[in-house]
Amino acid sequence: MAAKLNPYLQFNGDARQALEFYRSVLGGDLALNTYGQFGQADGPLADKIMHGNLISELGFTIMAADAPPDMTPQPGSNFSISISGEATDGDALRGYFAKLSEGGQVHVPLEKQMWGDEFGMCTDRFGINWMVDISG
């Protein structure tokens, strides 16, 4: 799979409903993973979406999640741009992350995460949120 760039939307508890709506509009395959599936089985986030991925029949990709309570999304700023790829693209993806975070702010260092991928989040110096994921 080649590296891809796509929007990543943040919701305040209704990511599942939003992604199901987008699937009804665009068609395609929808994969949903809850916080409970990744070890947060107790509490208010257990059934909320930690990561959702819709790939339409034409190849459009929308990713989304329900934001944790300490990251309440605000309309108009509740999105990031996601760059993702395989380990073979790792050097290029790490370079993008390093350059995008220069003069900005790193929120999650680009490092191995509980789901096995390398992942990082930053805001660039222009205020745009970026996520970089390198498949494990």
Buried (B, 14 or more C-beta within 10 A) or exposed (E): EEBEEBEBBBBBBBBBEBBBEBBEEBBBEBEBBBBBBBEBEEEEBEBBBBBBBBBBEEEBBBBBBBBBEEEEBEEEEBBBBBBBBEEEBBEEBBEBBBEBBEEBEBBEEBEEBEBEBBBBBBBBEEEBBBBBBBBE
